[in-house]
Amino acid sequence: MAKKNFEESLAKLERITEELESGDLTLEESLKKFDEGVKLAEFCNHKLDEAQQKVNVLLKKDDIFREKPGEDESLSDKSES
């Protein structure tokens, strides 16, 4: 499987799902498509995990920024509205 980005992999996974659900494939073709789909699903899950980790880091940084000692409370209230 060539390296693809998340969107391309997800689109390919959707096409494979449709092909498998159609019931028009032979057993051998179905097994091959299923194997490819599993690999694509693993890749997509890995990318989603990476994105979640990045979001968590950004949220943690945002929390640290908001909790700086001496920060004017009125500024915090304005930025949250």
Buried (B, 14 or more C-beta within 10 A) or exposed (E): EEEBEBEEBBEBBEEBBEBBEEEEBEEEEBEEBBEBBEEBBEBBEEBEEEEEEEEEEEEEEEEEEEEEEEEEEEEEEEEEE
